[in-house]
């Protein structure tokens, strides 16, 4: 990993077994794999919000722009975030089922496919092997990450304390934060 400090200094740690990936790339990989392995057995439903879950009857009701839909399921994967209705249904039906949800206090924006030549000599020729981390001075919530992808591009996140992005109302304000907080972020990424 490559740590870019607010004062412009860069430190490098070579780690074996460090794996980084984009959450959206992982999700797409899982969907593509499931579709190819079980084309007639798995249905995906996107842009729908679960309204009701009947665990005993194995039915879930979703709402969408076209109205509510109730579906039966053999396996339900609840990947519906911090306010999970699947988790709430499980908690109400299973005695002793508890989950602790810890809010990191951050919100983030994801970016994909940025181009640049930012690899230090130690990592040149190892596309997809590095994680770059920029931190803001005296603000551990404000970070910028760049994961190198096998195709030579970068993807990652720009994070701030929860509510921080609401104070940025224009592209220029985002650019100003990136320039002022993260020394060494390539200019073409701003």
PEZI-V445677 format. One record per residue. PSI is psi in degrees with one decimal (999 if undefined). OMEGA is omega in whole degrees, -180 to 180 (* if undefined). D_CENTER is the distance of its C-alpha to the mean C-alpha in whole Angstrom. Layout:
PSI&OMEGA&D_CENTER  PSI&OMEGA&D_CENTER
This chain:
155.4&-178&18  117.4&-180&20  122.6&180&20  112.4&-176&21  155.8&180&23  -28.1&-180&24  4.0&178&27  -10.9&179&26  147.8&-179&27  132.4&174&25  147.4&-175&25  133.1&175&24  119.7&176&23  118.0&-178&24  138.4&173&22  138.8&175&23  7.0&177&20  120.1&-179&17  126.4&175&14  150.1&179&11  160.8&177&9  135.1&178&6  -40.6&-180&4  -35.4&176&7  -41.4&178&9  -46.2&-180&9  -44.6&180&10  -39.8&177&12  -45.5&180&14  -41.8&178&15  -48.8&-179&16  -42.1&-179&18  -45.8&179&19  -42.7&179&20  -39.8&-178&22  -32.9&-179&24  -32.8&-175&25  60.6&-173&26  -27.3&-177&27  4.2&-172&29  -13.5&-177&28  131.9&174&24  136.2&177&23  142.5&178&20  117.7&-179&20  161.3&178&17  39.8&177&18  147.3&179&19  130.6&179&19  129.7&180&21  -36.5&-175&24  144.3&178&26  123.0&176&26  98.5&-177&29  -45.4&-178&29  -40.7&-179&32  -5.4&-179&33  51.7&178&29  144.0&177&29  137.0&178&26  128.9&-178&26  151.0&173&24  146.9&176&24  -177.9&-180&24  -27.4&-179&26  3.0&178&28  179.6&-178&29  148.4&178&28  131.8&176&28  130.3&-179&29  149.1&172&28  153.5&-180&29  153.4&170&27  -39.3&179&27  126.9&178&24  123.8&178&21  116.6&-180&18  92.3&177&16  50.1&-171&13  24.8&167&13  -171.7&-174&11  -33.3&179&13  38.2&-171&16  122.5&175&16  -29.0&176&20  -47.1&179&20  -42.0&179&20  -40.4&179&22  -41.8&178&25  -43.4&-180&25  -35.5&-179&26  -17.3&-177&28  -18.0&-176&30  110.0&179&29  133.7&178&32  -4.2&180&30  118.8&177&26  152.6&177&24  133.6&173&21  123.9&178&20  119.8&180&17  120.3&178&16  127.9&-179&15  -12.6&-176&13  11.2&-178&15  155.3&166&12  158.4&-175&10  160.0&174&8  138.0&-179&8  141.9&173&7  155.8&-176&10  152.3&167&11  39.1&174&15  143.2&180&16  146.0&178&19  165.5&179&21  85.1&-175&23  5.9&-176&22  131.2&173&23  162.9&-177&25  -33.7&-178&28  -23.9&-177&27  1.2&-180&24  138.4&-179&26  6.1&180&26  55.0&-178&23  135.1&180&20  7.5&-173&17  -3.8&-174&18  153.0&173&17  122.8&176&14  136.2&180&16  121.8&174&15  133.2&176&17  149.8&179&18  146.8&179&20  126.8&176&23  24.7&179&24  87.5&-176&21  -11.9&-180&18  -20.5&-177&16  109.1&-178&16  161.9&176&14  124.6&179&13  151.4&176&11  114.1&176&12  127.3&177&12  136.1&-180&15  155.6&179&15  -26.5&-179&18  4.5&178&19  -5.5&176&20  178.2&179&17  146.8&172&14  162.1&-179&10  -154.0&-176&8  152.7&170&8  116.5&-177&10  151.4&178&11  166.1&175&14  144.2&-180&16  127.7&-178&15  -13.2&-177&18  -36.7&-179&18  -25.6&-180&16  -20.1&178&19  -10.6&-180&22  111.9&-173&21  -1.8&-179&22  162.2&177&23  -39.5&180&21  -37.5&179&24  -38.0&175&23  -47.3&-179&19  -40.0&179&21  -43.5&178&23  -46.4&-180&21  -42.1&-180&19  -42.3&-174&23  -28.7&-174&24  -26.4&-169&21  92.7&179&20  126.3&176&23  -4.2&175&23  128.8&-177&20  136.6&-178&22  -35.9&-179&23  -10.8&177&22  -13.6&-176&19  999&*&20
